Amino acid sequence: MKVHLTNLLQNYGNRVTDQEIYRDHLHISELADQYDYESVGCVEHHFDPGYSMCPDNTMFLSYLAARTSRIKLATTAVILPWNDPLRVIEKISLLDTLSNGRVVFGIGRGLARREFETFGIEMGTSRERFDEAAEMVLRGLEEGYAENDGQFYKQKRASIHPAPMSTFKGRTMGVAMSPDSAVAVGKLGIAMMAFIQGPMREMHMPMIEQYRQAHRETFGTEAPAPKLIDLTYCHRDTDEARRVAEEVVANYYMTCVEHYEFGGKHFESTSGYASYAAAKEAIDTMGLDAVVDTYVNAQIWGTPEQMIEKYKERREIVGEFDPIMVFQYGGLTGKQALESFELFSNEVLPELRKL
C-alpha cells in the first residue's frame, strides 16, 4: 500500500493570515519527504480562502521540488475546464523537468458554481470541456506537442519545451466524484481519485466498480488501484481523537456545503451534475446534522491502532487502494496538525506499507 498526502490550503474562518497557512502546509509537506511518503499533493481552488486557496498547484509543487529529493509531486487536481490545455501541458512538462521526473499528474472537471462563474465559463459545459481537454493534454504529454481541433479548444500544432521527460502512463489520475466522472476516468486509462464523502460500501463502491468496468471494457486489463482521500486526525487518546475529529471534520464539511452550495437546486438543472442533487436531497431528508455526522464517521481518524484497523476494514471492501491523507483542515493547523502528522507517520504509516 502506497501512502500519499495532499494539501487543501484552507484558511478556516480566515482566522490567521494566508501566509501562515502556507507556512504550515509547506512545513509538513517537506517533512513528508523525510518520512518517505509516496507523494505530496495540492488541490486547485480559487476565490474562497475559507474553503481552499491554491490558484496554481504546479507553482506550489515547484517550490517543493526544490525543497525535497525523493517524494513524488501530485496535482490533486488541475481543473481542466478552468485552464488552457496548452498551458497545462507546458506547466506539467516544466514541473517534471524541475523535479527530475517526480510528477504525478491529477486532473478534474470542477464543481463549484462560483468558480465557473468568476472565470466566465458555463458550468454546464464542463463535462464536454473536460473530456476534450483531457484527451488533448494526455496526448500532448506523450507526443511532445499540442494540437487540437475540437468544439472548445482550437490549437494549431505547438511543440512543448522543455520536452516531456518520459511517459505519463502510470502516473496520471483523475478525480471521480460522480458516476459519469468514474466512467470518464476509466475510459482514459488513468487511476481514479476520490474524496471520501460517506459510507464506502453504499456510496463509493458503485462508482469504483463503474470505473473498473469502464477501464476493463476500454483496455481489456484491470484498472489501477483507486486513490482515496480522507481527512485525517491521529491521537493516542481515543476520546480526544473523537472530540477533535468531530469538531474539525464537521467544520470542513460545512465549508463544503457553503462553497459548493450543496443545499441549492442548481445541480438539477446543470448539465452533467444531476448526481450532485443527491446532496440536497440527503440534507432535506436526513437533516444537516445527520449528514455531517455521516461525513465525519466516513473519514479515517482515531488512535494509531484504530486507524490501522479502519484501513484493513476498508481494504476488505475495496480491494487494493492507495490512501491519500489530509492533515490540515477545518481549523486543524499548526502544532496540533504537526503532532497528528508525526504520530501517524511514526506508527501508522509503517503498518500501512505492510498491507
Buried (B, 14 or more C-beta within 10 A) or exposed (E): BBBBBBBBBBBBEEEBEEEEBBEBBBBBBBBBBEBEBBBBBBBBBBBBBBBBBBEBBBEBBBBBBEEBEEBBBBBBBBBBBBBBBBEBBBBBBBBBBBBEEBBBBBBBBBBBBBBBEEBEBEBBBBBBBBBBBBBBBBBBBEBBBBBBEBEBBEBEEEEBEEEBBEEBEEBBBBBBBBBBBBBBBBBBBBBBBBBBBBEBEEBBBEBBEBBBBBBEEBEEEEBBBBBBBBBBBBBEEEEEBBEBBBBBBBBBBBBBBBBBBBEBEBBEEBEBBBBBBBBBEBBEEEEBEEBBBBBBBBBBBBBBEBBBEBBEEBBEEBEEBBBBBBBBBBBBBBEBBBEBBBBBBEBBBEBBEEE
